[in-house]
Amino acid sequence: MNASFNLPTAVYFGREAIAKNAKVLQNAGKRAFLVTGRRGAAASGALDDVKAVLAAANIPFLHFDGVTENPPLLACREAGLQAAAFGADFVIGIGGGSPMDAAKAAAAFAVDPALAPEDIYDPAKRRGTALPLYMVPTTAGTGSEVNPYSVLTLPDGRRKKTFKAADTWPRAAFVDPRYTASLPRGTTVSTALDAFAHAMESYLSPKSTVFSENAALFAAGELFDVLSQDPTAFDEEMRERLSAAATAAGAAISVTGTGFPHPLGYSLTLLDGVPHGRACAAFAGDYLTYNEKTETGAARIAAFCAHIGAKPGVLKVFLPALAGVEFSFTEEEIRERVDLVKGAGNYQNSPYVLNEAEMLAIYRAHFGGKKR
Protein backbone atom coordinates (compact mmCIF):
# COMPACT_ATOMS: atom_id res chain seq x y z
CA MET A 1 0.00 0.00 0.00
CA ASN A 2 1.25 3.47 -0.90
CA ALA A 3 -0.25 6.06 1.44
CA SER A 4 2.30 8.84 0.90
CA PHE A 5 1.40 12.43 0.12
CA ASN A 6 2.61 15.96 0.66
CA LEU A 7 0.08 18.77 0.83
CA PRO A 8 1.65 21.82 2.49
CA THR A 9 -1.24 24.12 1.52
CA ALA A 10 -3.78 25.16 4.15
CA VAL A 11 -7.24 25.22 2.56
CA TYR A 12 -9.95 27.55 3.88
CA PHE A 13 -13.23 26.55 2.26
CA GLY A 14 -16.66 28.13 2.30
CA ARG A 15 -18.55 31.40 2.17
CA GLU A 16 -16.50 34.43 3.19
CA ALA A 17 -13.38 32.29 3.50
CA ILE A 18 -11.15 35.35 3.12
CA ALA A 19 -12.92 37.56 5.67
CA LYS A 20 -13.19 34.75 8.21
CA ASN A 21 -9.48 33.97 7.90
CA ALA A 22 -8.21 37.49 7.33
CA LYS A 23 -5.26 37.08 9.68
CA VAL A 24 -3.71 34.51 7.34
CA LEU A 25 -3.18 37.17 4.67
CA GLN A 26 -2.55 39.97 7.13
CA ASN A 27 0.32 38.01 8.68
CA ALA A 28 1.76 36.92 5.33
CA GLY A 29 4.07 39.89 4.87
CA LYS A 30 4.42 43.63 4.58
CA ARG A 31 3.92 44.28 0.86
CA ALA A 32 1.64 42.23 -1.38
CA PHE A 33 1.72 41.60 -5.11
CA LEU A 34 -1.67 40.68 -6.62
CA VAL A 35 -1.81 38.68 -9.87
CA THR A 36 -5.10 38.53 -11.81
CA GLY A 37 -6.61 38.49 -15.26
CA ARG A 38 -8.40 41.47 -16.75
CA ARG A 39 -11.87 40.95 -15.32
CA GLY A 40 -12.52 37.61 -13.58
CA ALA A 41 -11.10 38.50 -10.18
CA ALA A 42 -13.03 41.76 -10.08
CA ALA A 43 -16.28 40.35 -11.47
CA SER A 44 -16.31 37.54 -8.92
CA GLY A 45 -15.89 39.86 -5.93
CA ALA A 46 -12.69 38.10 -4.87
CA LEU A 47 -10.45 41.04 -5.70
CA ASP A 48 -12.44 43.43 -3.52
CA ASP A 49 -12.43 40.95 -0.65
CA VAL A 50 -8.64 40.60 -0.81
CA LYS A 51 -8.15 44.36 -1.04
CA ALA A 52 -10.40 44.93 1.97
CA VAL A 53 -8.42 42.52 4.13
CA LEU A 54 -5.11 44.09 3.09
CA ALA A 55 -6.41 47.62 3.63
CA ALA A 56 -7.63 46.74 7.12
CA ALA A 57 -4.05 45.84 8.03
CA ASN A 58 -2.52 48.79 6.14
CA ILE A 59 -0.65 46.45 3.82
CA PRO A 60 0.29 48.19 0.54
CA PHE A 61 -0.11 46.19 -2.64
CA LEU A 62 0.62 46.34 -6.35
CA HIS A 63 -1.95 44.83 -8.71
CA PHE A 64 -0.78 43.15 -11.92
CA ASP A 65 -3.82 42.38 -14.10
CA GLY A 66 -2.07 41.45 -17.35
CA VAL A 67 -2.54 37.69 -17.20
CA THR A 68 -4.20 36.17 -20.26
CA GLU A 69 -5.41 32.61 -20.84
CA ASN A 70 -2.58 30.10 -21.18
CA PRO A 71 -0.23 32.54 -19.45
CA PRO A 72 2.86 33.44 -21.49
CA LEU A 73 6.20 32.85 -19.82
CA LEU A 74 7.36 36.34 -20.80
CA ALA A 75 4.34 38.01 -19.16
CA CYS A 76 5.04 36.07 -15.97
CA ARG A 77 8.62 37.28 -15.96
CA GLU A 78 7.40 40.87 -16.40
CA ALA A 79 5.09 40.38 -13.44
CA GLY A 80 8.00 39.08 -11.39
CA LEU A 81 10.11 42.10 -12.28
CA GLN A 82 7.31 44.41 -11.18
CA ALA A 83 6.95 42.52 -7.91
CA ALA A 84 10.69 42.84 -7.29
CA ALA A 85 10.70 46.57 -8.05
CA PHE A 86 7.77 47.07 -5.68
CA GLY A 87 9.54 45.19 -2.92
CA ALA A 88 6.74 42.65 -2.52
CA ASP A 89 7.36 39.93 0.02
CA PHE A 90 4.33 37.76 -0.80
CA VAL A 91 2.14 37.05 -3.83
CA ILE A 92 -1.61 36.47 -4.09
CA GLY A 93 -2.99 34.81 -7.22
CA ILE A 94 -6.69 35.51 -7.82
CA GLY A 95 -8.65 33.91 -10.64
CA GLY A 96 -8.75 30.72 -12.63
CA GLY A 97 -5.83 28.50 -13.44
CA SER A 98 -4.04 31.08 -15.59
CA PRO A 99 -3.65 33.80 -12.91
CA MET A 100 -2.77 31.23 -10.24
CA ASP A 101 -0.16 29.57 -12.48
CA ALA A 102 1.20 32.98 -13.44
CA ALA A 103 1.45 33.95 -9.77
CA LYS A 104 3.70 30.97 -9.10
CA ALA A 105 6.09 31.90 -11.89
CA ALA A 106 6.03 35.58 -10.91
CA ALA A 107 6.92 34.65 -7.33
CA ALA A 108 9.98 32.80 -8.62
CA PHE A 109 11.11 35.56 -10.99
CA ALA A 110 10.60 38.18 -8.26
CA VAL A 111 13.49 36.85 -6.18
CA ASP A 112 15.77 36.45 -9.20
CA PRO A 113 15.15 39.32 -11.64
CA ALA A 114 18.28 38.49 -13.65
CA LEU A 115 16.98 35.00 -14.47
CA ALA A 116 16.42 34.49 -18.20
CA PRO A 117 12.83 33.45 -19.01
CA GLU A 118 13.36 29.78 -19.86
CA ASP A 119 16.01 29.34 -17.16
CA ILE A 120 13.15 29.15 -14.68
CA TYR A 121 12.87 25.50 -15.68
CA ASP A 122 16.47 24.76 -14.68
CA PRO A 123 16.83 24.38 -10.87
CA ALA A 124 20.58 24.86 -11.17
CA LYS A 125 20.10 28.36 -12.57
CA ARG A 126 17.52 29.56 -10.05
CA ARG A 127 18.77 31.56 -7.07
CA GLY A 128 16.65 32.19 -4.02
CA THR A 129 13.32 30.84 -2.86
CA ALA A 130 10.10 32.00 -4.51
CA LEU A 131 8.03 34.52 -2.58
CA PRO A 132 5.30 32.99 -0.39
CA LEU A 133 2.17 32.25 -2.39
CA TYR A 134 -1.52 32.54 -1.51
CA MET A 135 -4.34 31.56 -3.88
CA VAL A 136 -7.96 32.57 -4.38
CA PRO A 137 -9.61 30.47 -7.12
CA THR A 138 -12.58 31.98 -8.94
CA THR A 139 -13.28 28.90 -11.06
CA ALA A 140 -13.88 25.27 -10.12
CA GLY A 141 -11.41 23.54 -12.38
CA THR A 142 -7.64 23.58 -12.32
CA GLY A 143 -6.98 22.96 -8.64
CA SER A 144 -3.87 25.12 -9.01
CA GLU A 145 -4.55 26.45 -5.52
CA VAL A 146 -3.39 23.13 -4.00
CA ASN A 147 -0.51 22.00 -6.18
CA PRO A 148 2.90 23.34 -7.23
CA TYR A 149 2.32 23.24 -11.01
CA SER A 150 2.54 26.30 -13.22
CA VAL A 151 1.67 25.52 -16.85
CA LEU A 152 3.10 28.29 -19.03
CA THR A 153 3.12 29.08 -22.74
CA LEU A 154 6.62 29.25 -24.19
CA PRO A 155 7.70 32.30 -26.21
CA ASP A 156 6.94 30.59 -29.54
CA GLY A 157 3.26 30.60 -28.53
CA ARG A 158 2.84 27.02 -29.76
CA ARG A 159 3.91 24.91 -26.77
CA LYS A 160 3.22 24.68 -23.06
CA LYS A 161 5.71 23.61 -20.42
CA THR A 162 5.13 23.00 -16.74
CA PHE A 163 7.21 24.80 -14.14
CA LYS A 164 7.25 22.99 -10.82
CA ALA A 165 9.44 23.45 -7.77
CA ALA A 166 9.36 22.75 -4.06
CA ASP A 167 8.85 26.48 -3.40
CA THR A 168 5.83 26.92 -5.70
CA TRP A 169 3.39 25.26 -3.32
CA PRO A 170 0.85 27.84 -2.12
CA ARG A 171 0.96 28.49 1.61
CA ALA A 172 -2.84 28.83 1.75
CA ALA A 173 -5.88 28.75 -0.51
CA PHE A 174 -9.19 30.51 0.06
CA VAL A 175 -11.88 28.54 -1.78
CA ASP A 176 -15.18 30.43 -1.73
CA PRO A 177 -17.72 28.90 -4.15
CA ARG A 178 -19.50 32.27 -4.39
CA TYR A 179 -16.68 33.49 -6.60
CA THR A 180 -17.74 31.08 -9.36
CA ALA A 181 -21.28 32.46 -9.54
CA SER A 182 -20.37 35.07 -12.15
CA LEU A 183 -19.14 32.42 -14.60
CA PRO A 184 -21.33 31.62 -17.61
CA ARG A 185 -22.57 28.06 -18.07
CA GLY A 186 -20.04 27.22 -20.79
CA THR A 187 -17.08 28.21 -18.66
CA THR A 188 -18.46 26.34 -15.67
CA VAL A 189 -18.79 23.17 -17.77
CA SER A 190 -15.31 23.51 -19.25
CA THR A 191 -13.61 24.02 -15.90
CA ALA A 192 -15.55 21.10 -14.42
CA LEU A 193 -14.36 18.92 -17.30
CA ASP A 194 -10.79 19.92 -16.46
CA ALA A 195 -11.31 18.88 -12.85
CA PHE A 196 -12.89 15.58 -13.96
CA ALA A 197 -9.86 14.90 -16.17
CA HIS A 198 -7.62 15.49 -13.15
CA ALA A 199 -9.64 13.04 -11.05
CA MET A 200 -9.77 10.31 -13.70
CA GLU A 201 -6.15 10.64 -14.81
CA SER A 202 -4.91 10.74 -11.23
CA TYR A 203 -6.88 7.64 -10.24
CA LEU A 204 -5.42 5.62 -13.12
CA SER A 205 -1.88 6.90 -12.59
CA PRO A 206 0.80 4.38 -11.59
CA LYS A 207 1.89 6.99 -9.04
CA SER A 208 -1.43 6.98 -7.20
CA THR A 209 -1.60 6.54 -3.44
CA VAL A 210 -4.36 5.92 -0.93
CA PHE A 211 -4.65 9.69 -0.44
CA SER A 212 -4.77 10.61 -4.13
CA GLU A 213 -7.19 7.79 -4.96
CA ASN A 214 -9.69 8.87 -2.33
CA ALA A 215 -9.41 12.51 -3.33
CA ALA A 216 -9.88 11.56 -6.99
CA LEU A 217 -12.91 9.38 -6.31
CA PHE A 218 -14.60 12.04 -4.20
CA ALA A 219 -13.97 14.65 -6.89
CA ALA A 220 -15.14 12.46 -9.76
CA GLY A 221 -18.32 11.48 -7.97
CA GLU A 222 -19.29 15.06 -7.24
CA LEU A 223 -18.40 16.31 -10.70
CA PHE A 224 -20.19 13.55 -12.58
CA ASP A 225 -23.30 13.87 -10.44
CA VAL A 226 -23.57 17.58 -11.17
CA LEU A 227 -22.60 17.46 -14.85
CA SER A 228 -24.86 14.50 -15.63
CA GLN A 229 -27.85 16.57 -14.54
CA ASP A 230 -27.08 18.81 -17.55
CA PRO A 231 -28.34 21.92 -15.77
CA THR A 232 -29.18 25.00 -17.77
CA ALA A 233 -27.82 26.97 -14.80
CA PHE A 234 -25.75 25.96 -11.78
CA ASP A 235 -27.32 26.70 -8.42
CA GLU A 236 -25.47 27.53 -5.20
CA GLU A 237 -25.27 23.94 -4.01
CA MET A 238 -23.93 22.74 -7.36
CA ARG A 239 -21.24 25.39 -7.37
CA GLU A 240 -20.24 24.45 -3.84
CA ARG A 241 -19.91 20.80 -4.84
CA LEU A 242 -17.93 21.69 -7.97
CA SER A 243 -15.54 23.90 -5.99
CA ALA A 244 -14.87 21.22 -3.38
CA ALA A 245 -14.38 18.63 -6.11
CA ALA A 246 -11.99 20.77 -8.14
CA THR A 247 -9.83 21.43 -5.10
CA ALA A 248 -9.79 17.71 -4.23
CA ALA A 249 -8.84 16.81 -7.80
CA GLY A 250 -6.08 19.43 -7.70
CA ALA A 251 -4.75 17.79 -4.55
CA ALA A 252 -4.89 14.39 -6.25
CA ILE A 253 -2.71 15.48 -9.18
CA SER A 254 -0.27 17.10 -6.75
CA VAL A 255 0.61 13.48 -5.92
CA THR A 256 0.35 11.88 -9.35
CA GLY A 257 0.43 14.42 -12.14
CA THR A 258 -1.87 14.03 -15.17
CA GLY A 259 -2.22 11.58 -18.05
CA PHE A 260 -2.20 11.84 -21.83
CA PRO A 261 -5.44 13.80 -22.49
CA HIS A 262 -3.63 16.86 -21.13
CA PRO A 263 -0.77 17.07 -23.63
CA LEU A 264 -2.97 15.93 -26.53
CA GLY A 265 -5.27 18.81 -25.66
CA TYR A 266 -2.56 21.48 -25.43
CA SER A 267 -2.31 21.85 -29.20
CA LEU A 268 -6.07 22.31 -29.51
CA THR A 269 -5.91 25.02 -26.87
CA LEU A 270 -2.92 26.97 -28.21
CA LEU A 271 -3.48 26.57 -31.96
CA ASP A 272 -7.26 26.30 -32.15
CA GLY A 273 -8.57 28.23 -29.15
CA VAL A 274 -10.33 25.33 -27.43
CA PRO A 275 -10.71 25.92 -23.66
CA HIS A 276 -8.40 23.62 -21.72
CA GLY A 277 -11.07 21.55 -19.97
CA ARG A 278 -12.93 20.85 -23.19
CA ALA A 279 -9.68 19.99 -24.96
CA CYS A 280 -8.87 17.37 -22.32
CA ALA A 281 -12.39 15.91 -22.39
CA ALA A 282 -12.21 15.50 -26.16
CA PHE A 283 -9.73 12.66 -25.57
CA ALA A 284 -11.41 11.09 -22.53
CA GLY A 285 -12.84 8.22 -24.55
CA ASP A 286 -9.43 7.42 -26.02
CA TYR A 287 -7.90 7.52 -22.56
CA LEU A 288 -10.35 4.90 -21.32
CA THR A 289 -10.12 2.73 -24.45
CA TYR A 290 -6.34 2.52 -24.51
CA ASN A 291 -5.98 1.97 -20.77
CA GLU A 292 -8.52 -0.86 -20.92
CA LYS A 293 -5.92 -2.74 -22.97
CA THR A 294 -3.95 -3.41 -19.77
CA GLU A 295 -5.09 -5.54 -16.86
CA THR A 296 -4.30 -2.80 -14.37
CA GLY A 297 -6.01 -0.13 -16.44
CA ALA A 298 -9.15 -2.19 -16.96
CA ALA A 299 -9.44 -2.91 -13.24
CA ARG A 300 -8.89 0.73 -12.34
CA ILE A 301 -11.44 1.93 -14.85
CA ALA A 302 -14.02 -0.56 -13.56
CA ALA A 303 -13.50 0.62 -9.96
CA PHE A 304 -13.59 4.29 -10.97
CA CYS A 305 -16.81 3.91 -12.96
CA ALA A 306 -18.47 1.81 -10.26
CA HIS A 307 -17.79 4.57 -7.73
CA ILE A 308 -19.39 7.32 -9.82
CA GLY A 309 -22.20 5.12 -11.10
CA ALA A 310 -21.43 5.19 -14.80
CA LYS A 311 -20.36 2.51 -17.26
CA PRO A 312 -17.10 3.08 -19.16
CA GLY A 313 -19.02 3.15 -22.44
CA VAL A 314 -21.17 5.98 -21.13
CA LEU A 315 -18.15 8.08 -20.14
CA LYS A 316 -16.53 7.47 -23.54
CA VAL A 317 -19.51 9.14 -25.19
CA PHE A 318 -20.67 11.60 -22.52
CA LEU A 319 -17.41 13.46 -21.87
CA PRO A 320 -16.39 14.15 -25.51
CA ALA A 321 -19.99 15.09 -26.33
CA LEU A 322 -20.04 17.58 -23.47
CA ALA A 323 -16.72 18.97 -24.70
CA GLY A 324 -18.16 19.56 -28.16
CA VAL A 325 -14.79 19.86 -29.94
CA GLU A 326 -15.25 19.56 -33.71
CA PHE A 327 -12.55 20.26 -36.29
CA SER A 328 -11.40 18.88 -39.60
CA PHE A 329 -7.64 18.92 -40.10
CA THR A 330 -5.39 17.94 -42.96
CA GLU A 331 -2.76 15.26 -42.38
CA GLU A 332 -0.15 18.02 -42.23
CA GLU A 333 -2.14 19.87 -39.55
CA ILE A 334 -2.58 16.68 -37.54
CA ARG A 335 1.15 15.94 -37.64
CA GLU A 336 1.92 19.51 -36.63
CA ARG A 337 -0.29 19.24 -33.55
CA VAL A 338 1.11 15.88 -32.48
CA ASP A 339 4.71 16.94 -33.10
CA LEU A 340 4.27 19.82 -30.66
CA VAL A 341 3.22 17.54 -27.78
CA LYS A 342 4.65 14.08 -28.49
CA GLY A 343 7.57 14.56 -26.11
CA ALA A 344 5.50 15.36 -23.00
CA GLY A 345 6.19 13.32 -19.90
CA ASN A 346 2.47 12.79 -19.25
CA TYR A 347 2.34 9.86 -21.66
CA GLN A 348 4.35 7.75 -19.22
CA ASN A 349 1.81 8.42 -16.48
CA SER A 350 -0.84 5.87 -17.47
CA PRO A 351 -1.19 2.09 -17.32
CA TYR A 352 -1.00 2.15 -21.14
CA VAL A 353 1.73 4.30 -22.71
CA LEU A 354 0.87 5.74 -26.11
CA ASN A 355 3.39 5.78 -28.91
CA GLU A 356 3.55 8.46 -31.59
CA ALA A 357 1.66 6.36 -34.15
CA GLU A 358 -1.21 6.00 -31.68
CA MET A 359 -1.23 9.73 -30.97
CA LEU A 360 -1.57 10.35 -34.69
CA ALA A 361 -4.29 7.70 -34.98
CA ILE A 362 -6.29 9.37 -32.20
CA TYR A 363 -6.07 12.76 -33.90
CA ARG A 364 -7.05 11.26 -37.25
CA ALA A 365 -10.04 9.48 -35.75
CA HIS A 366 -11.35 12.72 -34.25
CA PHE A 367 -10.28 15.35 -36.73
CA GLY A 368 -9.08 13.71 -39.96
CA GLY A 369 -10.63 13.99 -43.37
CA LYS A 370 -9.83 17.52 -44.46
CA LYS A 371 -8.16 17.70 -47.87
CA ARG A 372 -5.51 20.17 -48.82
Sequence and secondary structure as in RCSB ss.txt:
>XXXX:A:sequence
MNASFNLPTAVYFGREAIAKNAKVLQNAGKRAFLVTGRRGAAASGALDDVKAVLAAANIPFLHFDGVTENPPLLA
CREAGLQAAAFGADFVIGIGGGSPMDAAKAAAAFAVDPALAPEDIYDPAKRRGTALPLYMVPTTAGTGSEVNPYS
VLTLPDGRRKKTFKAADTWPRAAFVDPRYTASLPRGTTVSTALDAFAHAMESYLSPKSTVFSENAALFAAGELFD
VLSQDPTAFDEEMRERLSAAATAAGAAISVTGTGFPHPLGYSLTLLDGVPHGRACAAFAGDYLTYNEKTETGAAR
IAAFCAHIGAKPGVLKVFLPALAGVEFSFTEEEIRERVDLVKGAGNYQNSPYVLNEAEMLAIYRAHFGGKKR
>XXXX:A:secstr
         EEEESTTHHHHTHHHHHTS SSEEEE  SSHHHHHTHHHHHHHHHHHTT  EEEE    SS BHHH
HHHHHHHHHHHT SEEEEEESHHHHHHHHHHHHHHT TT  GGGGG TTT  S    EEEEESSSS  GGGS EE
EEE TTSS EEEEE GGGS SEEEE GGGGTTS HHHHHHHHHHHHHHHHHHHH TT  HHHHHHHHHHHHHHHH
HHTT  SS  HHHHHHHHHHHHHHHHHHHHH   THHHHHHHHHHHH   HHHHHHTTHHHHHHHHTTSHHHHHH
HHHHHHHHT  HHHHHHHHHHHHT      HHHHHHHHHHHTT GGGGSSSS   HHHHHHHHHHHH     
